[in-house]
Each structure stands twice: as C-alpha cells, then as structure tokens.
Amino acid sequence: MPSPSRDPNVLALLGLVAVLAILAISGIALYVTYQHPALAQPLTVAAGVAAVLLAAVGLTLTRR
C-alpha cells in the first residue's frame, strides 16, 4: 500500500489546491493595487506575487 504522501492522487489534489490558492492571492494583490494605484502597477505586482508563490510551491513539491 503506497504512502499517502506519495500517492499520485493526493499530490495532484495538493497541486490543484496550491494553484487555486496562488490564483486567489494574486487576485487579492491585483485588487489592492488597482484600488490603490500609488502602491505599484497592478499587473506587475500580481505577476511578481504569483511567480514567488509558484517558485515556493515548486521547490516544496520537488524536495525529497
């Protein structure tokens, strides 16, 4: 019986949840910067947040 941490279905579900969380956080960052343009350019901030979070998730999932 495979370990739950190595089950492909669990990893796929975890990846999906991580992507959805990243999209939600990026959307929040986009909304805040759109409402307060003095903070930064909205798309740049959202892309930067998404890139950092995706890199963190990628490192976490590929670490053994």
Helices and strands as residue ranges (DSSP letters): H 8-35, H 42-62
